Amino acid sequence: MAPHLLLVLHMLFFLTGLSDTQSVSTVSHVSVKQGGSITIPCLYNQRHSNNVKYWCRGYYWLGCSTVVRTDHPKTSGNSTISDDINQHIFTVTMTSLSPSDSDYYWCIVERKNKADDGVRLQLSVTPAQDISAGKSGESAVSSQPSVNNIQTLERTFFYLLKVGNALLFLLCNIIGVVKFRKNRHQDDTKDV
């Protein structure tokens, strides 16, 4: 494979976060009752002991919103983060959870001169049984479906944006390589 193409592929993998093996791990799905609390363990490779760790909310990594970081105040809203560098684990505790906290979250380790590394998990907060609903156990009507629709559109947008940028980057590099070779070929024929 041409060296230019290898460089382009490496850059593409770097931009999309696919270049390194994953060095962060956690559970894939947790469920908790409304009003409850949960502590999420995020394990990381020992070489990242001194790196900043953070907790991010959103389906896609590139579009997620940072909730709390280890280098800032370690508490934000109902979320707290702590890092045990000896055990190579950082934990995020979320308290007083409500159904609106249900979403995808990321355990992420910042890396210098490389793309950050992280892993996604899903948090589901189930509503407590509504006493006002009577014996049938039916809960009050929620606006959650419209929120889910917005989140789905947001996730789709960020995915398409990421893929579109990667394709545009690749296309520009291919055009550059073709143009470079064409110019070099023209220079070779002039010399003859």
PAVOVO-665419 format. One record per residue (C-alpha): chain; residue in three letters; x negated, z negated, y negated. Coordinates in pm, 1 decimal. Layout:
{"A","Ala",{X,Z,Y}}
...
end
This chain:
{"A","Met",{0.0,0.0,0.0}}
{"A","Ala",{-133.0,84.0,-346.4}}
{"A","Pro",{-290.9,-209.4,-531.0}}
{"A","His",{-62.6,-149.2,-829.1}}
{"A","Leu",{247.2,-178.3,-611.4}}
{"A","Leu",{117.5,-499.4,-452.8}}
{"A","Leu",{62.8,-643.3,-799.1}}
{"A","Val",{413.8,-540.7,-902.3}}
{"A","Leu",{565.1,-697.8,-589.2}}
{"A","His",{369.0,-1018.6,-643.7}}
{"A","Met",{491.9,-1034.6,-1005.0}}
{"A","Leu",{847.8,-966.6,-887.8}}
{"A","Phe",{828.4,-1245.6,-630.6}}
{"A","Phe",{678.3,-1477.6,-892.1}}
{"A","Leu",{958.4,-1404.1,-1137.9}}
{"A","Thr",{1227.2,-1459.5,-876.4}}
{"A","Gly",{1066.0,-1774.0,-736.3}}
{"A","Leu",{1001.4,-1627.9,-389.6}}
{"A","Ser",{622.0,-1637.1,-392.2}}
{"A","Asp",{552.1,-1981.3,-248.0}}
{"A","Thr",{682.1,-2173.6,44.7}}
{"A","Gln",{932.6,-2435.6,-51.0}}
{"A","Ser",{773.1,-2775.4,-106.8}}
{"A","Val",{1088.1,-2970.3,-201.3}}
{"A","Ser",{1360.0,-3078.1,39.8}}
{"A","Thr",{1681.5,-3280.5,37.5}}
{"A","Val",{2025.2,-3289.8,196.4}}
{"A","Ser",{2239.7,-2978.3,162.1}}
{"A","His",{2579.1,-3138.2,96.3}}
{"A","Val",{2703.3,-3484.4,2.2}}
{"A","Ser",{3053.9,-3612.7,-52.6}}
{"A","Val",{3160.5,-3926.6,-237.5}}
{"A","Lys",{3490.8,-4078.1,-352.8}}
{"A","Gln",{3587.5,-4078.1,-718.1}}
{"A","Gly",{3449.3,-4381.6,-901.3}}
{"A","Gly",{3171.6,-4420.3,-644.5}}
{"A","Ser",{2796.3,-4384.1,-672.8}}
{"A","Ile",{2538.8,-4186.7,-477.2}}
{"A","Thr",{2160.4,-4177.0,-453.0}}
{"A","Ile",{2002.6,-3843.9,-361.6}}
{"A","Pro",{1649.6,-3843.4,-212.7}}
{"A","Cys",{1430.6,-3544.3,-304.2}}
{"A","Leu",{1112.5,-3519.2,-95.4}}
{"A","Tyr",{816.0,-3319.1,-222.8}}
{"A","Asn",{467.5,-3216.2,-116.5}}
{"A","Gln",{194.4,-3467.2,-202.3}}
{"A","Arg",{10.7,-3213.2,-418.2}}
{"A","His",{297.6,-3247.6,-669.8}}
{"A","Ser",{270.7,-3627.0,-707.5}}
{"A","Asn",{171.0,-3608.2,-1074.3}}
{"A","Asn",{409.3,-3325.0,-1166.9}}
{"A","Val",{729.6,-3369.3,-1365.6}}
{"A","Lys",{1045.1,-3377.3,-1153.3}}
{"A","Tyr",{1395.1,-3305.4,-1276.2}}
{"A","Trp",{1761.9,-3291.2,-1173.1}}
{"A","Cys",{1949.1,-2979.8,-1274.7}}
{"A","Arg",{2318.0,-2884.5,-1251.5}}
{"A","Gly",{2438.5,-2532.5,-1170.0}}
{"A","Tyr",{2476.7,-2289.5,-882.2}}
{"A","Tyr",{2174.5,-2077.8,-977.9}}
{"A","Trp",{1841.5,-2225.8,-1067.9}}
{"A","Leu",{1783.3,-1999.8,-1367.9}}
{"A","Gly",{2118.5,-2093.4,-1518.2}}
{"A","Cys",{2122.2,-2462.7,-1438.0}}
{"A","Ser",{2134.1,-2735.0,-1702.8}}
{"A","Thr",{1876.8,-3012.3,-1686.8}}
{"A","Val",{2049.1,-3348.0,-1644.9}}
{"A","Val",{1754.4,-3587.9,-1631.1}}
{"A","Arg",{1372.7,-3564.4,-1607.2}}
{"A","Thr",{1092.0,-3799.5,-1509.9}}
{"A","Asp",{902.0,-3736.2,-1835.9}}
{"A","His",{1194.2,-3815.6,-2068.6}}
{"A","Pro",{1423.6,-4115.8,-2081.5}}
{"A","Lys",{1496.4,-4161.3,-1713.6}}
{"A","Thr",{1868.8,-4216.5,-1770.2}}
{"A","Ser",{2116.9,-3964.7,-1906.6}}
{"A","Gly",{2491.8,-4023.7,-1893.4}}
{"A","Asn",{2573.7,-4139.4,-1541.8}}
{"A","Ser",{2245.2,-4011.7,-1390.3}}
{"A","Thr",{1915.0,-4193.1,-1337.5}}
{"A","Ile",{1591.7,-4052.2,-1192.1}}
{"A","Ser",{1291.5,-4235.8,-1045.6}}
{"A","Asp",{974.0,-4111.4,-877.7}}
{"A","Asp",{778.3,-4288.7,-603.7}}
{"A","Ile",{449.0,-4098.8,-607.0}}
{"A","Asn",{314.8,-4298.0,-311.0}}
{"A","Gln",{605.6,-4198.5,-84.9}}
{"A","His",{631.4,-3845.9,-240.2}}
{"A","Ile",{1000.0,-3883.1,-310.3}}
{"A","Phe",{1204.4,-3885.3,-625.7}}
{"A","Thr",{1558.5,-4014.8,-626.6}}
{"A","Val",{1855.2,-3941.0,-845.8}}
{"A","Thr",{2136.6,-4193.8,-870.5}}
{"A","Met",{2473.1,-4090.0,-1010.1}}
{"A","Thr",{2733.4,-4357.6,-1087.2}}
{"A","Ser",{3103.2,-4367.0,-1178.8}}
{"A","Leu",{3154.2,-4020.9,-1032.1}}
{"A","Ser",{3462.5,-3812.9,-1107.6}}
{"A","Pro",{3585.1,-3482.9,-960.2}}
{"A","Ser",{3439.7,-3303.6,-1263.2}}
{"A","Asp",{3094.1,-3404.5,-1133.4}}
{"A","Ser",{3151.3,-3187.0,-824.8}}
{"A","Asp",{2905.2,-2899.8,-845.3}}
{"A","Tyr",{2573.5,-2768.2,-719.6}}
{"A","Tyr",{2261.0,-2957.2,-823.3}}
{"A","Trp",{1888.3,-2893.6,-788.8}}
{"A","Cys",{1593.5,-3120.6,-709.0}}
{"A","Ile",{1310.5,-2945.1,-895.6}}
{"A","Val",{936.0,-3001.9,-928.5}}
{"A","Glu",{763.4,-2850.1,-1231.2}}
{"A","Arg",{442.4,-2663.6,-1146.8}}
{"A","Lys",{174.0,-2559.2,-1391.0}}
{"A","Asn",{94.4,-2186.4,-1401.2}}
{"A","Lys",{353.5,-2117.3,-1129.9}}
{"A","Ala",{727.2,-2097.2,-1101.5}}
{"A","Asp",{887.0,-2438.5,-1056.3}}
{"A","Asp",{992.9,-2527.2,-703.3}}
{"A","Gly",{1330.7,-2667.6,-610.8}}
{"A","Val",{1609.7,-2697.9,-361.2}}
{"A","Arg",{1985.2,-2687.7,-413.7}}
{"A","Leu",{2250.3,-2922.7,-281.9}}
{"A","Gln",{2625.5,-2946.5,-322.3}}
{"A","Leu",{2795.4,-3262.4,-446.0}}
{"A","Ser",{3168.1,-3303.6,-379.0}}
{"A","Val",{3357.8,-3584.8,-548.2}}
{"A","Thr",{3695.1,-3634.5,-384.2}}
{"A","Pro",{3971.5,-3786.2,-596.6}}
{"A","Ala",{4086.8,-4134.7,-509.8}}
{"A","Gln",{4446.6,-4143.9,-385.8}}
{"A","Asp",{4676.9,-4143.9,-686.9}}
{"A","Ile",{4899.5,-4452.9,-669.0}}
{"A","Ser",{5150.1,-4293.8,-909.8}}
{"A","Ala",{5204.1,-4011.2,-661.6}}
{"A","Gly",{5403.6,-4240.1,-432.8}}
{"A","Lys",{5390.5,-4262.6,-55.0}}
{"A","Ser",{5349.1,-3890.8,-4.0}}
{"A","Gly",{4988.4,-3917.3,-123.5}}
{"A","Glu",{5015.5,-3605.7,-336.8}}
{"A","Ser",{4781.8,-3610.9,-631.0}}
{"A","Ala",{4857.3,-3498.5,-981.6}}
{"A","Val",{4810.3,-3129.4,-1062.9}}
{"A","Ser",{4452.3,-3055.2,-1163.9}}
{"A","Ser",{4299.5,-2784.2,-1376.4}}
{"A","Gln",{4008.6,-2756.0,-1129.1}}
{"A","Pro",{4089.6,-2398.4,-1012.8}}
{"A","Ser",{4036.5,-2260.7,-1364.3}}
{"A","Val",{3707.9,-2453.4,-1393.0}}
{"A","Asn",{3600.8,-2310.5,-1056.0}}
{"A","Asn",{3685.6,-1958.6,-1175.1}}
{"A","Ile",{3469.1,-2005.4,-1484.2}}
{"A","Gln",{3183.4,-2143.7,-1275.4}}
{"A","Thr",{3211.6,-1850.6,-1033.4}}
{"A","Leu",{3194.6,-1603.1,-1321.2}}
{"A","Glu",{2897.6,-1789.3,-1469.2}}
{"A","Arg",{2715.5,-1787.2,-1134.8}}
{"A","Thr",{2783.6,-1416.2,-1089.1}}
{"A","Phe",{2660.2,-1341.1,-1440.4}}
{"A","Phe",{2330.9,-1528.6,-1392.5}}
{"A","Tyr",{2275.5,-1368.8,-1052.4}}
{"A","Leu",{2333.1,-1020.6,-1192.3}}
{"A","Leu",{2111.4,-1098.9,-1490.7}}
{"A","Lys",{1829.4,-1215.4,-1263.2}}
{"A","Val",{1858.7,-912.9,-1032.6}}
{"A","Gly",{1892.6,-674.9,-1328.6}}
{"A","Asn",{1579.1,-813.1,-1493.9}}
{"A","Ala",{1383.2,-787.3,-1169.9}}
{"A","Leu",{1494.8,-426.5,-1115.9}}
{"A","Leu",{1416.4,-332.8,-1475.4}}
{"A","Phe",{1071.0,-490.0,-1443.9}}
{"A","Leu",{1008.0,-301.3,-1119.8}}
{"A","Leu",{1133.4,27.8,-1264.2}}
{"A","Cys",{910.7,-5.4,-1573.2}}
{"A","Asn",{608.0,-70.9,-1354.8}}
{"A","Ile",{683.1,226.4,-1128.7}}
{"A","Ile",{719.3,452.3,-1432.5}}
{"A","Gly",{389.6,316.4,-1568.6}}
{"A","Val",{206.8,383.4,-1241.1}}
{"A","Val",{350.7,737.2,-1212.7}}
{"A","Lys",{258.2,813.4,-1574.2}}
{"A","Phe",{-91.5,671.1,-1521.8}}
{"A","Arg",{-147.5,886.4,-1212.9}}
{"A","Lys",{-8.9,1195.2,-1384.3}}
{"A","Asn",{-242.2,1146.6,-1682.6}}
{"A","Arg",{-537.4,1082.8,-1452.9}}
{"A","His",{-453.5,1398.7,-1255.0}}
{"A","Gln",{-435.4,1602.7,-1578.6}}
{"A","Asp",{-773.1,1461.6,-1689.3}}
{"A","Asp",{-925.1,1554.9,-1350.9}}
{"A","Thr",{-799.2,1916.1,-1378.6}}
{"A","Lys",{-936.6,1949.5,-1735.0}}
{"A","Asp",{-1281.8,1849.0,-1617.5}}
{"A","Val",{-1287.4,2129.4,-1359.7}}
end
